Amino acid sequence: MNKFIIFILLISFNLAAQDAVKIYKPKEIKFGEKFSLKLEVENIPGENLEISTTPLSDSDFGFLNIKKEKNGAEIYLIPFNVGISTFPALEIYLKDKNASVKSYPISLEIKPLYNPSEKDEIKDIVQNFSFLLWLKILIALLIILLLYFLYKKLSKTKKENLEIQSEKPDFRTPYQKAMDAISNLASIDYLSRGMFKEYYSEISDILREYLSGEYDIKAVKMTTNDIIKKMKNISDINSAIKIRDLLDICDMVKFAKYIPKEQKANDDLSLLKEIVEYLEKLSQDKKRKEEEERIKAMEEKK
């Protein structure tokens, strides 16, 4: 009798097409927040299903776990992207692997975790200066000229310092370079001068250069999405979320002319330091473990 029931399940599963797989998605999905997709296969209880999560390793989603239910299974995930992301097709097997069916890929809208409040202003590229008095226009122009000369002076000083440093070999580790750059950035008064774009450009450059030097990835030329795909396989989910959050803020300031509050800017510099220190610990722990394994292997050969 049991063999007959299994035989009937196998026949129904093999005859089922992708239309037999139903995926139910939640009303809202936010970046970095845990969510689940409910999956049902027609006439197959969840306890008889085995779901391959291999396609998720190269997607915008981090796999957490699977909970099997009477009518199917519930897959728990964390999104690493903002906007429209494709949830890949999954291979679904019966426990004995004698039958399988594949789900359709589906599009999911991932909303940003952080939305600027009404008090936080995102400035348009073109601003309307109608009804301004000539005096206000003159004052604005003078302030712009002053900021321009200050920027040129700071850029020249920075360039001269880099030229001086390039004259002798730099034996600092990527971690030492990042920490020196963070200290230098904290000493330059960008924020009170309204130079938020320059400030966040420095933050982005420091993080990207550290990842390039310590983890041997081309983070300087990579997009934020590509960096996160690399880092979620190197570090843990929490650090990948923090990296994504920080780089997103940097991009908003540089390209959308978003101006955060000064306290938020200071907190983001502290977050940069926290991320670099944590990633350095992960890297050193990995190197120490590899060295111990190498020494152990050499001793076993003797």
DOKOL-840593 format. One record per residue (C-alpha): x, y, z; residue in three letters. Coordinates in steps of 0.05 Angstrom, whole numbers, plus 32768, in hexadecimal, padded with zeros to 4 digits. Layout:
% residues N
@px = X	py = Y	pz = Z	residu = ALA
...
% end
This chain:
% residues 302
@px = 8000	py = 8000	pz = 8000	residu = MET
@px = 8039	py = 8031	pz = 8012	residu = ASN
@px = 805D	py = 8021	pz = 7FD2	residu = LYS
@px = 801D	py = 802E	pz = 7FAA	residu = PHE
@px = 8015	py = 8073	pz = 7FCC	residu = ILE
@px = 805E	py = 8085	pz = 7FBD	residu = ILE
@px = 8054	py = 806E	pz = 7F75	residu = PHE
@px = 8017	py = 809B	pz = 7F6D	residu = ILE
@px = 803E	py = 80D7	pz = 7F8A	residu = LEU
@px = 8077	py = 80CB	pz = 7F5A	residu = LEU
@px = 8049	py = 80C9	pz = 7F1E	residu = ILE
@px = 8024	py = 8109	pz = 7F32	residu = SER
@px = 8066	py = 812D	pz = 7F41	residu = PHE
@px = 8086	py = 811A	pz = 7EFF	residu = ASN
@px = 8048	py = 8130	pz = 7ED8	residu = LEU
@px = 8046	py = 8173	pz = 7EFC	residu = ALA
@px = 8064	py = 81AE	pz = 7ED6	residu = ALA
@px = 807D	py = 81EF	pz = 7EF1	residu = GLN
@px = 8034	py = 8205	pz = 7EF6	residu = ASP
@px = 802C	py = 81D3	pz = 7F2F	residu = ALA
@px = 805C	py = 81FC	pz = 7F5A	residu = VAL
@px = 803C	py = 8237	pz = 7F7C	residu = LYS
@px = 8065	py = 826D	pz = 7FA0	residu = ILE
@px = 8043	py = 829F	pz = 7FCE	residu = TYR
@px = 806A	py = 82DF	pz = 7FDD	residu = LYS
@px = 805E	py = 8311	pz = 8016	residu = PRO
@px = 803D	py = 8355	pz = 800B	residu = LYS
@px = 807E	py = 837B	pz = 8019	residu = GLU
@px = 80C8	py = 836A	pz = 8019	residu = ILE
@px = 80FD	py = 8399	pz = 8035	residu = LYS
@px = 8148	py = 8398	pz = 802A	residu = PHE
@px = 816E	py = 8374	pz = 8062	residu = GLY
@px = 812E	py = 835B	pz = 8084	residu = GLU
@px = 811C	py = 8312	pz = 808B	residu = LYS
@px = 80E0	py = 82FA	pz = 8060	residu = PHE
@px = 80C4	py = 82B8	pz = 8047	residu = SER
@px = 80A7	py = 829A	pz = 8008	residu = LEU
@px = 8073	py = 8263	pz = 800E	residu = LYS
@px = 807B	py = 822C	pz = 7FDB	residu = LEU
@px = 8047	py = 81F7	pz = 7FCA	residu = GLU
@px = 804A	py = 81BC	pz = 7F9A	residu = VAL
@px = 8007	py = 81A1	pz = 7F85	residu = GLU
@px = 7FF3	py = 8160	pz = 7FAA	residu = ASN
@px = 8038	py = 8159	pz = 7FCC	residu = ILE
@px = 803E	py = 8164	pz = 8017	residu = PRO
@px = 8078	py = 818D	pz = 8030	residu = GLY
@px = 8099	py = 8154	pz = 8056	residu = GLU
@px = 80A4	py = 812F	pz = 8013	residu = ASN
@px = 80C8	py = 816A	pz = 7FF2	residu = LEU
@px = 8112	py = 817A	pz = 7FED	residu = GLU
@px = 8122	py = 81C0	pz = 7FD2	residu = ILE
@px = 8166	py = 81D0	pz = 7FB4	residu = SER
@px = 817E	py = 8216	pz = 7FC9	residu = THR
@px = 81BC	py = 8216	pz = 7F9D	residu = THR
@px = 81A2	py = 824C	pz = 7F6D	residu = PRO
@px = 819C	py = 827D	pz = 7FA8	residu = LEU
@px = 81E8	py = 8280	pz = 7FB0	residu = SER
@px = 81EE	py = 82AE	pz = 7F73	residu = ASP
@px = 81AF	py = 82D6	pz = 7F7F	residu = SER
@px = 819C	py = 8316	pz = 7FA4	residu = ASP
@px = 8180	py = 82EC	pz = 7FDE	residu = PHE
@px = 81A2	py = 82CC	pz = 801B	residu = GLY
@px = 8185	py = 8288	pz = 802E	residu = PHE
@px = 8174	py = 827E	pz = 8078	residu = LEU
@px = 814C	py = 823E	pz = 807F	residu = ASN
@px = 8110	py = 8215	pz = 8067	residu = ILE
@px = 80D4	py = 8203	pz = 8091	residu = LYS
@px = 80AA	py = 81C9	pz = 8076	residu = LYS
@px = 805F	py = 81CC	pz = 807E	residu = GLU
@px = 8023	py = 819F	pz = 8070	residu = LYS
@px = 8014	py = 81C1	pz = 802D	residu = ASN
@px = 805B	py = 81D1	pz = 8018	residu = GLY
@px = 8097	py = 81F7	pz = 8033	residu = ALA
@px = 80A9	py = 823D	pz = 8049	residu = GLU
@px = 80EE	py = 8259	pz = 8033	residu = ILE
@px = 810C	py = 828F	pz = 8060	residu = TYR
@px = 813A	py = 82C2	pz = 803E	residu = LEU
@px = 815C	py = 8306	pz = 8044	residu = ILE
@px = 8160	py = 8335	pz = 8007	residu = PRO
@px = 81A2	py = 8357	pz = 7FF6	residu = PHE
@px = 8189	py = 8386	pz = 7FBF	residu = ASN
@px = 8158	py = 83C0	pz = 7FB7	residu = VAL
@px = 8127	py = 83C3	pz = 7F7D	residu = GLY
@px = 810F	py = 8389	pz = 7F51	residu = ILE
@px = 8135	py = 8348	pz = 7F5D	residu = SER
@px = 812A	py = 8304	pz = 7F3E	residu = THR
@px = 811F	py = 82C9	pz = 7F6C	residu = PHE
@px = 813E	py = 828F	pz = 7F46	residu = PRO
@px = 811C	py = 824E	pz = 7F31	residu = ALA
@px = 8124	py = 8216	pz = 7F64	residu = LEU
@px = 812A	py = 81CB	pz = 7F58	residu = GLU
@px = 80F9	py = 81A4	pz = 7F84	residu = ILE
@px = 8101	py = 8159	pz = 7F90	residu = TYR
@px = 80DC	py = 8122	pz = 7FB3	residu = LEU
@px = 8106	py = 8106	pz = 7FEC	residu = LYS
@px = 811D	py = 80C9	pz = 7FC3	residu = ASP
@px = 8133	py = 80F8	pz = 7F89	residu = LYS
@px = 810A	py = 80CE	pz = 7F56	residu = ASN
@px = 80E0	py = 8109	pz = 7F41	residu = ALA
@px = 80EB	py = 8154	pz = 7F3D	residu = SER
@px = 80CA	py = 8194	pz = 7F25	residu = VAL
@px = 80E5	py = 81DB	pz = 7F1C	residu = LYS
@px = 80C4	py = 821B	pz = 7F31	residu = SER
@px = 80C0	py = 825A	pz = 7F07	residu = TYR
@px = 80EE	py = 8295	pz = 7F18	residu = PRO
@px = 80C6	py = 82CF	pz = 7F35	residu = ILE
@px = 80D2	py = 831A	pz = 7F3B	residu = SER
@px = 80D2	py = 8338	pz = 7F81	residu = LEU
@px = 80D1	py = 8382	pz = 7F93	residu = GLU
@px = 8102	py = 8392	pz = 7FCB	residu = ILE
@px = 80F4	py = 83D4	pz = 7FEE	residu = LYS
@px = 812D	py = 83FC	pz = 800F	residu = PRO
@px = 8135	py = 83F3	pz = 805A	residu = LEU
@px = 8145	py = 843D	pz = 8064	residu = TYR
@px = 8117	py = 8472	pz = 8047	residu = ASN
@px = 812A	py = 84BB	pz = 8051	residu = PRO
@px = 80F9	py = 84DF	pz = 807E	residu = SER
@px = 80D4	py = 851E	pz = 806B	residu = GLU
@px = 8109	py = 8548	pz = 808F	residu = LYS
@px = 8141	py = 8527	pz = 8068	residu = ASP
@px = 8146	py = 854B	pz = 8026	residu = GLU
@px = 8158	py = 852A	pz = 7FE3	residu = ILE
@px = 8168	py = 8564	pz = 7FB6	residu = LYS
@px = 8157	py = 8564	pz = 7F6C	residu = ASP
@px = 818F	py = 856E	pz = 7F3A	residu = ILE
@px = 816B	py = 85AC	pz = 7F1F	residu = VAL
@px = 8151	py = 85DB	pz = 7F55	residu = GLN
@px = 811F	py = 8613	pz = 7F4B	residu = ASN
@px = 813E	py = 8656	pz = 7F5E	residu = PHE
@px = 8100	py = 867F	pz = 7F4C	residu = SER
@px = 80EC	py = 86B9	pz = 7F79	residu = PHE
@px = 8131	py = 86BD	pz = 7F9A	residu = LEU
@px = 814C	py = 8702	pz = 7FA9	residu = LEU
@px = 818D	py = 8717	pz = 7F86	residu = TRP
@px = 81AD	py = 871D	pz = 7FCA	residu = LEU
@px = 819F	py = 86D4	pz = 7FDA	residu = LYS
@px = 81BA	py = 86BF	pz = 7F96	residu = ILE
@px = 81FA	py = 86E6	pz = 7FA2	residu = LEU
@px = 8203	py = 86C8	pz = 7FE7	residu = ILE
@px = 81F7	py = 8682	pz = 7FCB	residu = ALA
@px = 822B	py = 868D	pz = 7F94	residu = LEU
@px = 825E	py = 86A5	pz = 7FC6	residu = LEU
@px = 8253	py = 8668	pz = 7FF2	residu = ILE
@px = 825B	py = 863A	pz = 7FB5	residu = ILE
@px = 829C	py = 865C	pz = 7FA2	residu = LEU
@px = 82B6	py = 8657	pz = 7FE9	residu = LEU
@px = 82A6	py = 860D	pz = 7FEC	residu = LEU
@px = 82C6	py = 8602	pz = 7FA8	residu = TYR
@px = 8308	py = 8622	pz = 7FBE	residu = PHE
@px = 8307	py = 85FB	pz = 7FFE	residu = LEU
@px = 82FC	py = 85BB	pz = 7FD7	residu = TYR
@px = 8334	py = 85CB	pz = 7FA7	residu = LYS
@px = 8363	py = 85DA	pz = 7FE1	residu = LYS
@px = 8351	py = 8599	pz = 8006	residu = LEU
@px = 8358	py = 8571	pz = 7FC5	residu = SER
@px = 839D	py = 8590	pz = 7FB8	residu = LYS
@px = 83B3	py = 8580	pz = 7FFF	residu = THR
@px = 839B	py = 8539	pz = 7FF9	residu = LYS
@px = 83BE	py = 8531	pz = 7FB6	residu = LYS
@px = 83FF	py = 854B	pz = 7FD2	residu = GLU
@px = 83FB	py = 851C	pz = 800D	residu = ASN
@px = 83EF	py = 84E1	pz = 7FDE	residu = LEU
@px = 842B	py = 84F5	pz = 7FB4	residu = GLU
@px = 8457	py = 84F9	pz = 7FF2	residu = ILE
@px = 843E	py = 84B4	pz = 8008	residu = GLN
@px = 844A	py = 8496	pz = 7FC3	residu = SER
@px = 8493	py = 84A8	pz = 7FC5	residu = GLU
@px = 84A1	py = 8470	pz = 7FF7	residu = LYS
@px = 8485	py = 8429	pz = 7FF9	residu = PRO
@px = 8446	py = 8420	pz = 8022	residu = ASP
@px = 844B	py = 83E1	pz = 804C	residu = PHE
@px = 8409	py = 83EC	pz = 8071	residu = ARG
@px = 83D6	py = 83B5	pz = 806F	residu = THR
@px = 8391	py = 83C3	pz = 8050	residu = PRO
@px = 8375	py = 83C7	pz = 8097	residu = TYR
@px = 83AA	py = 83FA	pz = 80AD	residu = GLN
@px = 839D	py = 8423	pz = 806E	residu = LYS
@px = 8352	py = 8423	pz = 807B	residu = ALA
@px = 8359	py = 8437	pz = 80C4	residu = MET
@px = 838A	py = 846F	pz = 80B3	residu = ASP
@px = 835A	py = 8488	pz = 807D	residu = ALA
@px = 831F	py = 8486	pz = 80AF	residu = ILE
@px = 8347	py = 84AF	pz = 80E2	residu = SER
@px = 835B	py = 84E1	pz = 80AB	residu = ASN
@px = 8313	py = 84E8	pz = 8094	residu = LEU
@px = 82FB	py = 84F5	pz = 80DC	residu = ALA
@px = 832F	py = 852D	pz = 80E2	residu = SER
@px = 8317	py = 8552	pz = 80A4	residu = ILE
@px = 82DB	py = 857F	pz = 80B1	residu = ASP
@px = 82B1	py = 856D	pz = 8074	residu = TYR
@px = 826D	py = 856D	pz = 8095	residu = LEU
@px = 826A	py = 85B4	pz = 80B2	residu = SER
@px = 827E	py = 85CD	pz = 806C	residu = ARG
@px = 8245	py = 85A7	pz = 804C	residu = GLY
@px = 8274	py = 857A	pz = 8025	residu = MET
@px = 824A	py = 853B	pz = 802D	residu = PHE
@px = 8259	py = 8520	pz = 7FE8	residu = LYS
@px = 82A4	py = 8522	pz = 7FF3	residu = GLU
@px = 829C	py = 8503	pz = 8039	residu = TYR
@px = 8273	py = 84C8	pz = 8021	residu = TYR
@px = 829F	py = 84BE	pz = 7FE4	residu = SER
@px = 82D9	py = 84B4	pz = 8015	residu = GLU
@px = 82B1	py = 8482	pz = 803E	residu = ILE
@px = 829F	py = 845A	pz = 7FFF	residu = SER
@px = 82E7	py = 845B	pz = 7FE6	residu = ASP
@px = 8304	py = 8445	pz = 8029	residu = ILE
@px = 82D5	py = 8409	pz = 802E	residu = LEU
@px = 82DF	py = 83F4	pz = 7FE5	residu = ARG
@px = 832B	py = 83FA	pz = 7FE8	residu = GLU
@px = 832D	py = 83D0	pz = 8028	residu = TYR
@px = 8302	py = 8399	pz = 8009	residu = LEU
@px = 832F	py = 839A	pz = 7FCB	residu = SER
@px = 836F	py = 8394	pz = 7FF3	residu = GLY
@px = 835A	py = 8363	pz = 8029	residu = GLU
@px = 8329	py = 8336	pz = 8004	residu = TYR
@px = 8347	py = 833A	pz = 7FBE	residu = ASP
@px = 8307	py = 8351	pz = 7F9B	residu = ILE
@px = 8303	py = 838C	pz = 7F6A	residu = LYS
@px = 82D4	py = 83B3	pz = 7F98	residu = ALA
@px = 82ED	py = 83F7	pz = 7F7F	residu = VAL
@px = 82CF	py = 83EB	pz = 7F3A	residu = LYS
@px = 8294	py = 83BF	pz = 7F4F	residu = MET
@px = 824C	py = 83D5	pz = 7F59	residu = THR
@px = 822D	py = 83D1	pz = 7F9E	residu = THR
@px = 8203	py = 8394	pz = 7F89	residu = ASN
@px = 8240	py = 836E	pz = 7F71	residu = ASP
@px = 8267	py = 837E	pz = 7FB1	residu = ILE
@px = 822E	py = 8363	pz = 7FDC	residu = ILE
@px = 8229	py = 8323	pz = 7FB2	residu = LYS
@px = 8273	py = 8317	pz = 7FC0	residu = LYS
@px = 8272	py = 832A	pz = 800A	residu = MET
@px = 8235	py = 8300	pz = 801D	residu = LYS
@px = 825F	py = 82C2	pz = 800C	residu = ASN
@px = 829C	py = 82DD	pz = 8031	residu = ILE
@px = 827E	py = 82FB	pz = 8070	residu = SER
@px = 823C	py = 82F1	pz = 8095	residu = ASP
@px = 81F7	py = 830E	pz = 8085	residu = ILE
@px = 81F9	py = 8345	pz = 80B9	residu = ASN
@px = 823B	py = 8363	pz = 80A0	residu = SER
@px = 8223	py = 835E	pz = 8058	residu = ALA
@px = 81E5	py = 8385	pz = 806B	residu = ILE
@px = 820E	py = 83BB	pz = 808D	residu = LYS
@px = 823C	py = 83C1	pz = 8050	residu = ILE
@px = 8200	py = 83C7	pz = 8022	residu = ARG
@px = 81DF	py = 83FC	pz = 804F	residu = ASP
@px = 821E	py = 8426	pz = 8052	residu = LEU
@px = 822D	py = 8423	pz = 8007	residu = LEU
@px = 81E4	py = 8434	pz = 7FF8	residu = ASP
@px = 81E8	py = 8473	pz = 8022	residu = ILE
@px = 8229	py = 8486	pz = 7FFF	residu = CYS
@px = 8208	py = 847D	pz = 7FBB	residu = ASP
@px = 81CC	py = 84A7	pz = 7FD0	residu = MET
@px = 81F8	py = 84E0	pz = 7FE6	residu = VAL
@px = 8225	py = 84DD	pz = 7FA8	residu = LYS
@px = 81F1	py = 84D3	pz = 7F72	residu = PHE
@px = 81AC	py = 84E7	pz = 7F8E	residu = ALA
@px = 81C7	py = 8523	pz = 7FB5	residu = LYS
@px = 81A9	py = 8508	pz = 7FF6	residu = TYR
@px = 81C0	py = 8531	pz = 8032	residu = ILE
@px = 81BD	py = 850B	pz = 8074	residu = PRO
@px = 81C0	py = 852B	pz = 80B8	residu = LYS
@px = 8206	py = 8537	pz = 80D5	residu = GLU
@px = 81FB	py = 8504	pz = 810D	residu = GLN
@px = 81E9	py = 84CF	pz = 80D8	residu = LYS
@px = 8229	py = 84E0	pz = 80B2	residu = ALA
@px = 8253	py = 84D7	pz = 80F1	residu = ASN
@px = 8230	py = 8495	pz = 8100	residu = ASP
@px = 823F	py = 847C	pz = 80BA	residu = ASP
@px = 828A	py = 8489	pz = 80C4	residu = LEU
@px = 8285	py = 8460	pz = 8105	residu = SER
@px = 8261	py = 8429	pz = 80DE	residu = LEU
@px = 8299	py = 8428	pz = 80AB	residu = LEU
@px = 82CC	py = 841D	pz = 80E2	residu = LYS
@px = 82A1	py = 83E7	pz = 8101	residu = GLU
@px = 829B	py = 83C2	pz = 80BE	residu = ILE
@px = 82E6	py = 83C6	pz = 80AF	residu = VAL
@px = 82F8	py = 83AC	pz = 80F5	residu = GLU
@px = 82C7	py = 8372	pz = 80F0	residu = TYR
@px = 82DD	py = 835E	pz = 80AA	residu = LEU
@px = 8326	py = 8361	pz = 80C0	residu = GLU
@px = 8317	py = 8332	pz = 80F9	residu = LYS
@px = 82F6	py = 8301	pz = 80C9	residu = LEU
@px = 8331	py = 8304	pz = 809A	residu = SER
@px = 8365	py = 82FA	pz = 80D0	residu = GLN
@px = 833F	py = 82C0	pz = 80EF	residu = ASP
@px = 833C	py = 829E	pz = 80AA	residu = LYS
@px = 8387	py = 82A9	pz = 809E	residu = LYS
@px = 8398	py = 828E	pz = 80E3	residu = ARG
@px = 836E	py = 8250	pz = 80D8	residu = LYS
@px = 838E	py = 8244	pz = 8093	residu = GLU
@px = 83D4	py = 824B	pz = 80B2	residu = GLU
@px = 83C3	py = 821A	pz = 80E9	residu = GLU
@px = 83A9	py = 81E8	pz = 80B6	residu = GLU
@px = 83E8	py = 81F1	pz = 808C	residu = ARG
@px = 8416	py = 81E4	pz = 80C8	residu = ILE
@px = 83ED	py = 81A8	pz = 80DC	residu = LYS
@px = 83F2	py = 818B	pz = 8095	residu = ALA
@px = 843E	py = 8195	pz = 8095	residu = MET
@px = 8444	py = 8171	pz = 80D8	residu = GLU
@px = 841B	py = 8137	pz = 80BF	residu = GLU
@px = 8449	py = 812E	pz = 8083	residu = LYS
@px = 8487	py = 8128	pz = 80B1	residu = LYS
% end
